[in-house]
Every structure is written in structure tokens, then in C-alpha cells.
Amino acid sequence: MRYIAVNDGVDSYVENSNDMTPFKAVMNDMYAKDISKKVRTAKTTQKLKGEFIGSIAPYGYKKSAENKHKLEVDEETACIVRRIFKMAIDNMPMAAIAQQLSVEKIPTP
């Protein structure tokens, strides 16, 4: 098997084409781990500050127009969510709740 890395001047068929390849591989691995750690730390900080970090808002909410890390109640679907919770509090089984919403042709989230 032949390995060619044009940017690094590496060709496994050419002897000693680049003696730095093993060191570059280690440095690239360390860089990837460092970036991963920084991203995880940034996400954890956002969560601790109470910021929303998801890509899609949960059903009944929408992302704020001013700040994508804040959620606002979506008044169009909030009444459905409140109704679902009311049915659950009244001990209605989940399957019955889903069936009732289907009968009323309420779209799934």
C-alpha cells in the first residue's frame, strides 16, 4: 500500500521522503485532542450558564430571534403541550394521549 501526502511531501515509495511524518502525526493527534477538550469545555460553560445549546428547539418552544442560545414559548404549540401535560396529570395513558391527538389530526413535532 502506498501513502502520499502532497502537502507534507510524503511518498511511502520514496525512501526518507519525509522523516518528520511520525512527529507530525503525533502533533496532529495532540492538536485534535486539544480542540476537542476546548469545545467540550465551551459547551459545558454554556450549559452551566443556562444557555440552550441544541440545534432544534423542543416542541412548544422556539429559538429567540435576538439570541440563539435562549428559548421562547411558541404560543402556537404551547397550548397543545399544556393539554398533553393535563391529560398526563389526569392519568391518561401515553398511548391514549397519542391516539387522541391523532384523531384530532394534531401534527407530530
VENWO-V502780 format. One record per pair of residues at least 4 apart in sequence whose ideal C-beta (glycine too) atoms are under 8 Angstrom apart, sorted by the first residue. I is the first residue (numbers start at 0). GAP is how many residues later the second one is. Records with the same first field share a line. If there is no record, write none. Layout:
# VENWO-V502780
I: GAP / GAP
This chain:
# VENWO-V502780
0: 11
1: 9 / 10 / 11
2: 7 / 8 / 9
3: 6 / 7 / 8
4: 4 / 5 / 13 / 16
7: 10 / 12 / 13 / 16
8: 8 / 9
9: 7 / 8 / 11
10: 6
11: 5
19: 4
20: 4
21: 4
22: 4
23: 4
24: 4
25: 4
26: 4
27: 4
28: 4
29: 4
30: 4
31: 4
32: 4
33: 4
34: 4
35: 4
36: 4
37: 4
38: 4
39: 4
40: 4
41: 4
42: 4 / 10
43: 4
44: 4
45: 5 / 7 / 23
46: 4 / 6
50: 18 / 19
51: 5 / 11 / 16 / 17 / 18 / 19
52: 16
53: 4
56: 4 / 5 / 6 / 14 / 17
57: 13
58: 18 / 22 / 50
59: 13 / 14 / 17 / 18 / 20 / 21
60: 10 / 11 / 12 / 13
61: 9 / 10 / 11 / 12
62: 5 / 7 / 8 / 9
63: 4 / 6 / 7 / 8
65: 4
72: 5
73: 4
74: 4
76: 4 / 32
77: 4
78: 4
79: 4 / 21 / 26
80: 4
81: 4
82: 4
83: 4 / 13 / 17
84: 4
85: 4
86: 5 / 9 / 10 / 13
87: 4 / 6 / 9
91: 4 / 5 / 8
92: 4
93: 4
94: 4
95: 4
96: 4
97: 4
98: 4
99: 4
100: 5 / 7
101: 4
